[in-house]
């Protein structure tokens, strides 16, 4: 039953997209002129949808072609929306390439937000004698180990065709707890509380960093 509902939903969405595409292609000049009356964000999204349809259905390859063919004003907003539409069409055609590009940038994004994460570590251990730099070095050390373990896991998965990520993440989780106890010299209860809190902060910052990374990747793809 759920599968049938899912198919119907996909068909409904497909029909809606086809109707929008048909509306755009019926009279592109009129459709684009009507977009000018929308608010900034609606207008930006509508223009991306407009250019995406033209790129996919009318084989428009550059903004200059659409300027000549549909009498579109050559300005910065139209150039930006056309470039975003072009990027989205490329991602739709080759999602694997985009995903690989995204994965290759993930370590840089993670290391970028570590200074922000280290601030929270410093706040949690503010009564300790350690400086912010000490916390930052500790965070970089742990993050480097995590990436090394994930690389090893990926190699093992490729050679033996198994899923070992869970095991290596468990190893890292245990190591991180031990590292926090040894480095900050606190008891089990305090360490567990701070361990849970800091990992929650790390997860939130990670989601924010990945969201920014995806948005930036779409923007420059």
N, C-alpha and C positions, 0 to 999 in steps of 0.2 A: 504493500500500500504506500509506504514511504517512498519507494523507488518510483512508483507511478506519479506521485505528487511532485517529486523532484523533476521528472521528465516534463510534466505539464508546466512547471515553473520555468524550466529552461526554454520550452517552446514559447511561453508567454513573453519572456524577456527577449527572445529572438525576434518575435513578431513586432515588439515595440521598437527594437533597434532598426528593423527593416522599414517600419513606418516612418521613423525619423529620417533615415537615409533617403527614403523616397521623397519626403517633404523637401529635404535639402536639394536633391538632384532635380526636382520638378522645376524649381525656379531659384537657383543659387543666389542670384543678384538680389532678389526681393528678400530672401531669407536672411542674408547677411546684413542688409540695411535695417531689418527689424531688430537685429541683435543690439544695435547701437542704443536702443531705448532701455536696455536692461541695466541693472546695477553692476558695479565693477566685477564682483566675483561671479555673478551669473553670466555676465558678458564674456568674461575670460573663459569659463567652462564651455559656453555655447560656441565660442570661436574655435576652441580646441576640437570640439565635436564636429563642427563644420569643416575644418581643414582635414581632419582624420577621414571623414567621408569622401572628400574630394581626392585625397591621396589614394585611398583604397578603391574607390569606384570610378573615378574620373581620370586616373593616372596623372595627377598633378605632382610634379617632382620638385618644384621650387616655388617660392613665394612670388617671384617675378612672373611666372606663368599665370598664377591666380590673379595677380594685379592686372595683367593684360586681358585675360579671358573674362574676368568677372568684375572688372573696374573697382578693385579693392584699393583703398587708400594705403600707400606705403608708409607706415609709421612703426614705432617701436613696439607697440602693443600687438599689432598684427604679426610682426616678425617673431616676437616671443611665442605667441600662441601657435604659429605655424611650426616653429621648431619643436615645441612640446608635442604637437600632434604627430610630427614626423618621428619623434623618439618613441611615442606610444605605439605607433604602427610597427616600427622596427622591433620593439619588445614583443608585440603580439605575434609577429612573424617568426622571431627567433628567441623564445623565452629562455631556452637553455643557455644561450650566449650571455644574455643579460644576467641570469642567475649566477653563472660562473664569474662574471665581472664583479658582481655584488659580493660573492664569497671571498674573492681575492682582496677586496678592500676591507673586509670585516676586521682583521687584526688591527689595522690602522685606526679604525673607528673605536675599537675597544681601548687601545692604548691612549687615544685622544681623551677619553672621558675618565681615565684613571686619576689624573690630578684632581678632578672634582670628587671622585670617590674617596681619595686620600684625605680630603678635607673632613669627610664624615668620620673616617677612622681616627683622625686627630681629635675631633670633638668627643668621640666615645672614650678615647684614652687621654683626655686632656690633663688628667692628674698625673700622668706618667711623665718621666723626664725626657721622653723622646720628642724630637722636633718634627715639624711637618715633613721635612726632607726624609727623615728616617721612615716615616709611615709610607711615603711615596715609593721609596726603594723597596720596602717590604711588599707593597702592592704589586710593583713591577716584577719582582721575583716570583711571586705566586702566579701572576698572570702568564709569565713566560713558561712556567712549569705546566700550566693548564694547556697551553698551545702545543707544547712538546708531547704531552700525553695524548692529545687529540690527533696529532700527526702520526704517532706510533699506532694508535687505534685504527686510523684510516689505512695504514700500511698493512696491518694484520687483517683488516676486513677485506682488502683487495687480494691478499695472498690466499687466505683460507675461506673467503666468502662467508664470513660470519658477522654478527653485529656485536662489537665489543665496546661500544661507546659508553654504555651504562656502567660496565665494570671499571673503566678508566675514570669516569666521573665520580664513582664511589671512592676510588683510590685517592683522587684529588680532594674530595670532601673530607676524608679522614685525615689526610696530610695537612690540609688547611687548619683543621681544628687543633691538631698537634702543634703546628707552627705557631698559631696564635697563643697557645698555652705556654710554649717555651720562650717565645719572643717577649711577650708582655708579662709573663710570670704572674698569672692570676689563677684562681681556683676554677673548678669545673663548672659550677653554676654560673658564675659571672661570664666565663668564656662562652658557654652555650648561649646565654642571653645575647651577648654582643655578637657572637657568630651568626645567630639567626637574624638579628637586626641588620647587620652589615651586609649579609647576603641578600636580604630583601631590598636594601638600598642599591646594591650592585645590580640586581635584576631590573629595578625600575630605571636606573641610569642606562642599562644595556638596551632596554626597549626604546628609550628616547633616542639613544645613539643610532640604533638600527633604523628607526623611523626617519631620522635626519639623513642617514646614509642612503636609504631607498629613494627619498625625495630628491636628494642631490644627484643620485645616479640617473634617475629619470630625466632630470634637468639637463645633465651634460652628456647623456648617452648618445 
